[in-house]
Amino acid sequence: MEWISVKDKMPEEGVPVLSFGREEIRVDYVVKFEEGEPPFAWACRRCDESLDVTHWMPLPSQPKIEKAKQDEEKIFNKKQNIN
């Protein structure tokens, strides 16, 4: 996936995306205002301050649960063999 400049395109309102600004990456979403300037804002559920976002990209898809369980079992078994 490639980073998308906010100058080229904005994400859909309310859809979580990876955002980049001030050398920080986090999960944000766009909130549009009915009136005023600017016409939108970036919001983060667990952040205290807004980020001056310059780029964004869609979130990757979630791992398949069954595959994640298999990977977890492999790691657990490997740790058991080390001890």
RODO-2510 file (C-alpha; in nm, 4 decimals, decimal comma):
residues 83
     n   res          X          Y          Z
     1     m     0,0000     0,0000     0,0000
     2     e     0,1126     0,3526    -0,0690
     3     w     0,0622     0,6680     0,1379
     4     i    -0,1988     0,9063    -0,0078
     5     s    -0,1465     1,2813     0,0214
     6     v    -0,4378     1,4713     0,1776
     7     k    -0,3915     1,7156    -0,1111
     8     d    -0,4839     1,4383    -0,3562
     9     k    -0,7660     1,2608    -0,1743
    10     m    -0,9330     1,2398     0,1663
    11     p    -1,0618     0,9188     0,3265
    12     e    -1,4316     0,8585     0,3802
    13     e    -1,5760     1,0221     0,6886
    14     g    -1,5645     0,8026     0,9998
    15     v    -1,3546     0,5243     0,8428
    16     p    -1,0382     0,4487     1,0459
    17     v    -0,7142     0,4897     0,8493
    18     l    -0,3423     0,5088     0,9223
    19     s    -0,2450     0,8740     0,9325
    20     f     0,0971     1,0391     0,9192
    21     g     0,1992     1,3835     1,0389
    22     r     0,4817     1,5397     1,2408
    23     e     0,6807     1,2164     1,2101
    24     e     0,4058     1,0188     1,3857
    25     i     0,1851     0,7363     1,2592
    26     r    -0,1443     0,6558     1,4260
    27     v    -0,5015     0,5438     1,3559
    28     d    -0,7334     0,8396     1,2902
    29     y    -1,0587     0,9108     1,1137
    30     v    -1,1996     1,2179     0,9407
    31     v    -1,4905     1,4140     1,0836
    32     k    -1,6653     1,6612     0,8542
    33     f    -1,8212     1,9817     0,9814
    34     e    -2,1473     2,1282     0,8575
    35     e    -2,0064     2,4825     0,8692
    36     g    -1,6801     2,6600     0,9259
    37     e    -1,3167     2,6356     0,8301
    38     p    -1,1592     2,3939     0,7837
    39     p    -1,4439     2,1779     0,6523
    40     f    -1,3064     1,8688     0,8293
    41     a    -1,0887     1,7543     1,1197
    42     w    -0,8832     1,4464     1,1993
    43     a    -0,9919     1,2641     1,5131
    44     c    -0,8341     0,9882     1,7179
    45     r    -1,0218     0,7920     1,9855
    46     r    -0,7215     0,7593     2,2171
    47     c    -0,5348     1,0825     2,1472
    48     d    -0,5416     1,4109     2,3353
    49     e    -0,4354     1,6377     2,0512
    50     s    -0,5058     1,6569     1,6817
    51     l    -0,2341     1,5741     1,4333
    52     d    -0,1409     1,7876     1,1331
    53     v    -0,1971     1,4986     0,8919
    54     t    -0,0174     1,5118     0,5575
    55     h    -0,0718     1,1537     0,4356
    56     w    -0,2968     0,8564     0,5039
    57     m    -0,3588     0,4983     0,3910
    58     p    -0,6280     0,2372     0,4466
    59     l    -0,5782    -0,0025     0,7357
    60     p    -0,4499    -0,3461     0,6361
    61     s    -0,6956    -0,6327     0,6606
    62     q    -0,7068    -0,8290     0,9838
    63     p    -0,5141    -1,1544     1,0078
    64     k    -0,7112    -1,4697     0,9589
    65     i    -0,7990    -1,5981     1,3064
    66     e    -0,7216    -1,9626     1,2305
    67     k    -0,3780    -1,8697     1,0907
    68     a    -0,3091    -1,6501     1,3933
    69     k    -0,3971    -1,9392     1,6272
    70     q    -0,1612    -2,1709     1,4385
    71     d     0,1191    -1,9151     1,4592
    72     e     0,0559    -1,8704     1,8313
    73     e     0,0726    -2,2473     1,8858
    74     k     0,4014    -2,2689     1,6925
    75     i     0,5545    -1,9941     1,9064
    76     f     0,4275    -2,1565     2,2267
    77     n     0,5622    -2,4989     2,1248
    78     k     0,8961    -2,3489     2,0262
    79     k     0,9261    -2,1804     2,3679
    80     q     0,8429    -2,5103     2,5403
    81     n     1,1225    -2,6881     2,3528
    82     i     1,3783    -2,4187     2,4494
    83     n     1,3178    -2,4650     2,8220
***
